[in-house]
Amino acid sequence: MQCALRETREEVGLSVHETAVCWGRLYQHKGHAFWFFVAHLPEEVASEIRLGDEGQRYELIAPHDYLTRHKAIPQFQQRLADYLASQSP
């Protein structure tokens, strides 16, 4: 998780504390391991976003809207759907 938190700081300028991470799951694909983490942050944190060298643009959208977005990354859609399903009663 420390790697993900460091990458978050480097790529979008947000310092997320480990305790803010509320969910994570390991995914496997073609012999590679990928982690997906979720953190809930206050809305005002969005004003602190600063893209790193690799970032081009960002857009904040509701999680459920991302699931139906045509240009969304399919793997991220599935991972987000897994998280949302885990939160349903």
CYANA upper distance limits for C-alpha pairs under 8 A (distance plus 0.5 A):
  1 MET  CA      5 LEU  CA      6.80
  1 MET  CA     18 GLU  CA      8.32
  2 GLN  CA      6 ARG  CA      6.61
  2 GLN  CA     18 GLU  CA      8.39
  3 CYS  CA      7 GLU  CA      6.61
  4 ALA  CA      8 THR  CA      6.60
  5 LEU  CA      9 ARG  CA      6.85
  5 LEU  CA     15 SER  CA      7.73
  5 LEU  CA     16 VAL  CA      6.76
  5 LEU  CA     17 HIS  CA      8.17
  5 LEU  CA     18 GLU  CA      8.02
  6 ARG  CA     10 GLU  CA      6.72
  6 ARG  CA     15 SER  CA      8.43
  7 GLU  CA     11 GLU  CA      6.29
  8 THR  CA     12 VAL  CA      6.18
  8 THR  CA     13 GLY  CA      7.18
  8 THR  CA     14 LEU  CA      6.56
  8 THR  CA     15 SER  CA      7.65
  8 THR  CA     16 VAL  CA      8.07
  9 ARG  CA     13 GLY  CA      4.94
  9 ARG  CA     14 LEU  CA      5.14
  9 ARG  CA     15 SER  CA      5.71
  9 ARG  CA     16 VAL  CA      7.97
 10 GLU  CA     14 LEU  CA      8.30
 10 GLU  CA     52 GLY  CA      6.69
 11 GLU  CA     50 ARG  CA      8.18
 11 GLU  CA     51 LEU  CA      6.19
 11 GLU  CA     52 GLY  CA      5.03
 11 GLU  CA     53 ASP  CA      7.82
 11 GLU  CA     54 GLU  CA      7.54
 11 GLU  CA     55 GLY  CA      7.35
 12 VAL  CA     49 ILE  CA      5.87
 12 VAL  CA     50 ARG  CA      5.46
 12 VAL  CA     51 LEU  CA      5.03
 12 VAL  CA     52 GLY  CA      6.42
 12 VAL  CA     55 GLY  CA      8.25
 13 GLY  CA     48 GLU  CA      7.47
 13 GLY  CA     49 ILE  CA      5.97
 13 GLY  CA     50 ARG  CA      5.40
 13 GLY  CA     51 LEU  CA      7.01
 13 GLY  CA     52 GLY  CA      7.71
 14 LEU  CA     45 VAL  CA      8.41
 14 LEU  CA     48 GLU  CA      7.18
 14 LEU  CA     49 ILE  CA      6.66
 14 LEU  CA     50 ARG  CA      8.19
 16 VAL  CA     20 ALA  CA      7.17
 17 HIS  CA     21 VAL  CA      7.94
 20 ALA  CA     39 ALA  CA      5.73
 20 ALA  CA     40 HIS  CA      6.67
 20 ALA  CA     41 LEU  CA      7.61
 21 VAL  CA     37 PHE  CA      7.27
 21 VAL  CA     38 VAL  CA      6.11
 21 VAL  CA     39 ALA  CA      4.62
 21 VAL  CA     40 HIS  CA      7.45
 22 CYS  CA     37 PHE  CA      8.19
 22 CYS  CA     38 VAL  CA      6.36
 22 CYS  CA     39 ALA  CA      6.00
 22 CYS  CA     40 HIS  CA      7.69
 23 TRP  CA     37 PHE  CA      6.16
 23 TRP  CA     38 VAL  CA      5.60
 23 TRP  CA     39 ALA  CA      7.60
 23 TRP  CA     83 TYR  CA      7.93
 24 GLY  CA     35 TRP  CA      7.33
 24 GLY  CA     36 PHE  CA      5.95
 24 GLY  CA     37 PHE  CA      4.70
 24 GLY  CA     38 VAL  CA      6.74
 25 ARG  CA     35 TRP  CA      6.22
 25 ARG  CA     36 PHE  CA      5.99
 25 ARG  CA     37 PHE  CA      7.21
 26 LEU  CA     33 ALA  CA      7.20
 26 LEU  CA     34 PHE  CA      6.22
 26 LEU  CA     35 TRP  CA      5.03
 26 LEU  CA     36 PHE  CA      7.06
 27 TYR  CA     33 ALA  CA      6.25
 27 TYR  CA     34 PHE  CA      5.53
 27 TYR  CA     35 TRP  CA      6.52
 27 TYR  CA     36 PHE  CA      8.10
 28 GLN  CA     32 HIS  CA      6.08
 28 GLN  CA     33 ALA  CA      5.15
 28 GLN  CA     34 PHE  CA      6.67
 29 HIS  CA     33 ALA  CA      7.07
 29 HIS  CA     34 PHE  CA      8.29
 36 PHE  CA     79 ARG  CA      7.46
 38 VAL  CA     83 TYR  CA      8.46
 41 LEU  CA     45 VAL  CA      7.27
 44 GLU  CA     48 GLU  CA      8.30
 45 VAL  CA     49 ILE  CA      7.74
 51 LEU  CA     55 GLY  CA      5.65
 51 LEU  CA     56 GLN  CA      7.76
 51 LEU  CA     57 ARG  CA      8.02
 61 ILE  CA     65 ASP  CA      7.07
 61 ILE  CA     66 TYR  CA      7.19
 62 ALA  CA     66 TYR  CA      7.02
 63 PRO  CA     67 LEU  CA      7.23
 63 PRO  CA     80 LEU  CA      8.00
 64 HIS  CA     68 THR  CA      7.66
 65 ASP  CA     69 ARG  CA      6.79
 66 TYR  CA     72 ALA  CA      7.16
 66 TYR  CA     77 GLN  CA      7.36
 67 LEU  CA     72 ALA  CA      8.10
 67 LEU  CA     77 GLN  CA      5.75
 67 LEU  CA     78 GLN  CA      8.35
 67 LEU  CA     80 LEU  CA      8.05
 67 LEU  CA     81 ALA  CA      7.53
 68 THR  CA     72 ALA  CA      8.42
 72 ALA  CA     76 PHE  CA      8.05
 72 ALA  CA     77 GLN  CA      7.35
 73 ILE  CA     77 GLN  CA      6.75
 74 PRO  CA     78 GLN  CA      6.81
 75 GLN  CA     79 ARG  CA      6.76
 76 PHE  CA     80 LEU  CA      6.47
 77 GLN  CA     81 ALA  CA      6.55
 78 GLN  CA     82 ASP  CA      6.64
 79 ARG  CA     83 TYR  CA      6.87
 80 LEU  CA     84 LEU  CA      6.69
 81 ALA  CA     85 ALA  CA      6.47
 82 ASP  CA     86 SER  CA      6.73
 83 TYR  CA     87 GLN  CA      7.12
 84 LEU  CA     88 SER  CA      7.20
